Amino acid sequence: MNKPISFSNLQEITLVDQVVVISMTQAWQQEDTLPIGKAVLGCLPKSKIVEINEGADRLDIRIDYKNTLFVMRFDITSQSCWIEIEQGVSSNEIMEVYKTLQNGMHFKSE
């Protein structure tokens, strides 16, 4: 059994094509996704979960952050986690999420 995911397991946050990508240092399971999501969202002040959609190998968390809807997506099969704007492209809002998460999270040193 893997150890629980914690902030020490977060490797980096990157911004790729208007998507905030969250990388971790160890594999995670379906049951880890919601706690990871809530921990990450804890770094976005006044964000709130609007809806949670869970599938066989994925979890989507719809988030309201500063009156903009985002989706935090987890794909268990590919071990991918990312945040994107729900509709349209808005570089200012996604950049603010990226910078806020970068400032609010501390990553494991290499």
C-alpha positions, 0 to 999 in steps of 0.5 A, spaced: 500 500 500 502 506 498 503 512 503 498 517 503 498 523 498 501 529 501 504 536 499 511 532 500 508 528 494 507 534 489 513 535 484 511 541 480 506 545 477 506 547 470 502 552 465 502 548 458 497 551 453 492 554 458 492 548 463 495 548 469 498 541 470 500 538 477 505 533 477 506 528 483 512 524 485 508 517 487 503 514 484 496 515 486 489 511 486 482 513 485 481 514 493 486 519 493 483 524 488 478 528 492 483 529 498 488 531 493 483 536 490 481 539 496 488 540 498 490 544 492 484 548 492 485 550 499 491 554 496 486 558 492 483 563 497 475 563 497 474 557 491 469 553 492 467 546 489 461 546 485 460 539 483 464 533 483 463 527 477 466 521 479 467 515 473 471 509 473 478 512 472 477 519 473 474 525 477 472 532 475 471 537 480 468 543 478 470 549 481 468 557 482 474 561 483 473 569 483 466 568 479 470 563 473 468 556 473 474 551 472 475 544 472 480 540 476 481 533 472 484 527 475 485 521 470 487 515 474 490 511 468 495 516 465 496 519 472 494 526 470 492 532 474 490 538 471 486 545 472 483 548 466 477 553 465 471 550 464 469 554 457 473 558 453 480 561 453 482 566 458 489 567 459 488 572 465 484 567 469 488 561 468 495 565 469 492 567 476 490 560 478 497 558 476 501 563 480 496 563 486 498 555 486 505 556 485 505 561 491 501 557 496 504 550 495 511 548 497 514 542 493 519 536 495 526 538 493 530 534 488 
